[in-house]
Amino acid sequence: MAFRKKIYYPDNQIIKDLYTKGKEWMYLDDWKEYTGFYHRYTTGEVFTEKEWDPFRSKKLTEYIDKESNYLKYIDLKHYVVLPSGKTKVSGINTDYFNYTPPIAVRRQPTGDELKDGIMKRYFVYKRNEPNRVFFEIDEKQSKTYETQGKGLNQFIYGLLQINWKITGIEFDVYDNNNILIEAGIVDTNRRIVLRNSKKFPILAKILTNYREFSKYDGYK
């Protein structure tokens, strides 16, 4: 059941029998586009139905043509759900979210990673532009990804982690039956890139040196 700001509105404060074919209004509770009859009030409130129906009318808001993850972010940042419905909050005291934008970093393997032979690499991508906004970050930033209300904004950005091979032989070694005996750095990293490039084609353009951070690339 929807709620209005006031219990009673005189007719001169209501505009009834309005109609939209779409791209004008959307439901506030789930952000789905609305088409059909609606009415509005001088208070700025807009509801479905030709006129107020306490059981059928639902609150509307101006249509926003954005990805669902962006709308989830708007929910977190600007709205609070009360028993009376979703209510917008504003003002510096309620703007308590402190997300930070990701910063591109070309990190180096740590001593432990060199010892283990595997370097963890982290990439962020913009959810609505994954093959345009895609770059590497460091582990410190990646650890803030699941932190609610601060750190990396998981509703705008996605996170990809890969295990990059940096020690061992250069190429795969197979026995006489063509069974892999030992995985090589170049072939292992190539497989990692190809596998993830099915979802993120841009990765194959970013990671082209499969020997990177290994002794075969001059790294010590």
Secondary structure, DSSP 8 states (H G I E B T S, - for coil): ----SSS---GGGEEEEEEEEEEEEEETTT--EEEEEEEEETTS-EEESSS--TTT--EEEE-----HHHHHHHHHHHEEEETTEEEE--STTT---EE-----------HHHHHHTEEEEEEEEETTEEEEEEEEE-HHHHTTTT-TTEES-TTTEEEEEEEEE-SS-SS-EE-TTS-EEE--HHHHHHHHHHHHHTT-TTHHHH---TTTTSGGGT--
